[in-house]
Amino acid sequence: MENMTSNKSVLSWINEKVELVKPEKIVWIDGSEEQIEALRAEACSTGEMIKLNQELLPDCYLHRTAVNDVARVEGRTFICAPTKEEAGPTNNWMDPAEAYEMLYAIAKDSYKGRTMYVIPYSMGPVGSKFSKIGIELTDSIYVVLNMVIMTRVGKDVLEALGDSEDWVRGLHCKCEIDEEKRYICQFPQDNTIISVNSGYGGNVLLGKKCFALRIASYQGKNEGWQAEHMLILGLQKPNGEIKYICAAFPSACGKTNLAMLIPPEGYYKNGYRVWCVGDDISWIRKGEDGRLYAINPENGFFGVAPGTNEKSNPNALASTRKGTIFTNVAHNLDNNTVWWEGLDKNPPANAIEWKGNPWNGQESEEKGAHPNSRFTAPAKNCPCISSEFENPNGVPVSAIVFGGRRAKLAPLVYQSRNWNHGVFVGSIMASETTAAASGAVGVVRRDPMAMLPFCGYNMADYWQHWIDIGAGLDPEKAPKIFNVNWFRKDDEGNFMWPGFGDNLRVLDWIIDRCEGKVDADETAIGYVPKAEDINLEGIEDEVSPEQLKELLSVDTALWKDEVAGIEEFYGKFDRLPATLKAELETLKENITK
């Protein structure tokens, strides 16, 4: 097939890689429905994918990865910057020259007898000033079909690129799916990503975490914008106005649920709506009016299947009803559909589990779906997708929200005093481990801005970049920064806040604060709501006024312990911004008053 571009930098790079991996043939992905349909048919003919019931799940397919290849592998993920210092203390580092040599030795001749697929893709709407272009080479049809859902793929991407050299190079080689030789390497200075010996989405859909966060965070630092691990939602008030919030949470804190939230009945009747712009990643830039604007660089959702159901997240479930690829879930043979734990209370008796073995869900102790099984679904399927989803200029950001899972420490919501204090609040983000995570329960895991596994350079420099962004904003126009904690527990260990749709009550207060409509009480850690400003209508049986006061309380004794944890974490960084040191000192003074 002939080249789809005359861009010299693209063609010479592809030629080099062809020499290295030696494919039998080369196929350029043009994004046409005919080509995609032919690839789906080919994947089904080899057993790589299974075509599901086209009446119940039109254009939906099932895929199983190798049993040793079911999740992102943080221990095999490297930032290959010129010095260890530039990668920072929280990233795995490898010398770029050594990394290239090792990776090329693994990749050599690995496409023999195979097809090289060339995927030109845009992160963000094609042609937007926010957007960036990548080219991924892969020997996996599964990767092609997922990238077509997750990004904008095709000829128009290459037309938008023109002769520019500003594009991200991505090489993926399945090799033998050998976990001992599995590496996911980012070369921020070279705009390059190389992934070998994996077939699992998080390691091989190079547009996602590899590009949209690790490489893009580094690009953003150099170019004056931000790539963040944040959802984007629009909160529509009864008067029809929509205000946009970016929010960052570590895993298992309900991020996707919040991005697609359905307002409580009373709110819904009054005209409140939540619109999803994105569920995972935000690229944020300053607009001509001096405000910050955000886009979702992705075009689909790569969601965790288990626990997704009609009650927990009806919008996410609806998104999977057509054009979706399911990975590592159970296959219901009776009606040729899929099932996973938490979907409903009726596991199929005649099924095949995620590893490919016969499975009777009514009797088996084993799980039918892998706990990290996934769906890749087009964003346009989502019933609450925002009308601004394709807006090339992004949406104006009123508030930035950080959150985590803290049983006692953090109140339901608090607001930072100013931008730099907000950066401090984000930098000390943490969650306590739950029973789901391996190891001890209740251990505090720091995950600043939910970016710990995804920051493409030294995290101390990343915090400084946040501080620099704030310094360039008019304080009147800068988003206000908040922290939420849906997971506060009482002395008996019960959750004190109902969560899910009722989290809208907190978002409502956040927007009221951004608009200067409500006052707040100043505490040692920031501003907390006055109890009467959180609307409990409809949940009076679940949350009494006394419980709400407790939810909003700040226990300075607990914060003294927290300070010790923050100091220990900050101790890892020899380039810690002076601003954050000063914020920590302020917190210490405030809690000893």
Secondary structure, 3 states (H helix, E strand, C coil): CCCCCCCHHHHHHHHHHHHHHCCCEEEECCCCHHHHHHHHHHHHHCCCCEECCCCCCCCCEEECCCCCCCCCCHHHEEECCCCHHHHCCCCCECCHHHHHHHHHHHHCCCCCCCEEEEEEEEECCCCCCCCEEEEEEECCHHHHHHHHHHCEECHHHHHHHCCCCCEEEEEEECCCCCHHHCEEEEEHHHCEEEEECCCCHHHHCCHHHHHHHHHHHHHHHHHCCEEECCEEEEEECCCCCEEEEEEECCCCCCHHHHHCCCCCHHHHHCCCEEEEEECCCEEEEECCCCCEEEECCCCEEEEECCCCCCCCCHHHHHHCCCCCEEECCEEECCCCEEECCCCCCCCCCCEECCCCCEECCCCCCCCCCCCCCEEEEEHHHCCCECCCCCCCCCEEEEEEEEECCCCCCCCCEEECCCHHHHHHHHHCCEEECCCCCCCCCCCEEECHHHCCCCCCCCHHHHHHHHHHHHHCCCCCCCCEEEEECCCCECCCCCECCCCHHHHHHHHHHHHHHHCCCCCEEECCCCEEECHHHCCCCCCCCCCCHHHHHHHCCCCHHHHHHHHHHHHHHHCCCCCCCHHHHHHHHHHHHHHHC
